[in-house]
Amino acid sequence: MTDSVFQGLPVWSCFPGSPAERAGVKKGDVVVLANGQRVETMDQYVAARALRTDKLELTVLRGRSMLELLVADLPNMSKEDI
């Protein structure tokens, strides 16, 4: 298995106390899927995020492990908010 299989959107930081941090998202994670959609760019993430307003289902790569995380209590956001 090569690293290219796990292309995704890297998490550069996670605000303390944010819904993402409470769900377990950590700096260094790589978001591979958001709400079931492949994510490699911020535009793809924003589009996937827009599919649901109540929660965000993430598949992230952390080290060599794939994790399923559920981000709840999402604020309304646009691309400019990210």
N, C-alpha and C positions, 0 to 999 in steps of 0.2 A: 504494500500500500504506500503510495507516495503522498507527500504533503499537498500536492495540487488537488487531490481528492477533497481536501478540507478547506478550499478557498472560502473566504467569508469576510465579514466586516469586523475588524479588530476593535476591541473596547480599549480606548486610551485612558479613560477615567470613568468613575462612577460617583455621582454626588452622594455624600453621606446623608443617610435618611431618606433617600429617594426610593420610589417604588422598585426600581431596578436593583438597588442595593439590598432592599428588604427581601427581594426574591432570590438573592444569591449571586447576582451578576458581579464579576470582579474584573479589575484592571487586568489586561492580558488575555481575557477570554476572547474567543473568535465566534461571532454570531454567524451560524451557518444557515439556519432557518428562522423565519419570523412568521408566526401564524401560518405555518406550512409552506411558505414561499421561500425559494432560494434567495439569499442575501449576499451580495458581493460589493454593493455600492450604497451610499447613503440614500440615493433616490429609491433604490429597491427596498431599503428598510422603511422609508417613509410611506411608500405605497403599501407595504405589508402591514405596517402599523395602522393605516387607515381602514383596513378591512374590518377591524373590530375596535369599538370604543371603550369596552369594559375591561378587557384584559389582553395581554400579549403573551402568546406561547412562543418561547424561544428554545431553540436547540443550539447549544454552544459547545465549542471544543475548548477544553481546559487541559492543557498538557496533552496526554494521549487519551483522555476520557471525553465521551460525548455526554452532555447533561441536558435534561429537559427542565426548563425553569418556567414558572408561571408568574408573570408580572401583573399584579392587580392594582386597583385604585389609580388608574391612569388619568393624568390631567389631559385636557384637550390640548393638542399641540399641532403646530405646523412645522414645515421644514426649517423655518427661521428659529424655532424654539430649541432645536437640537444643537 
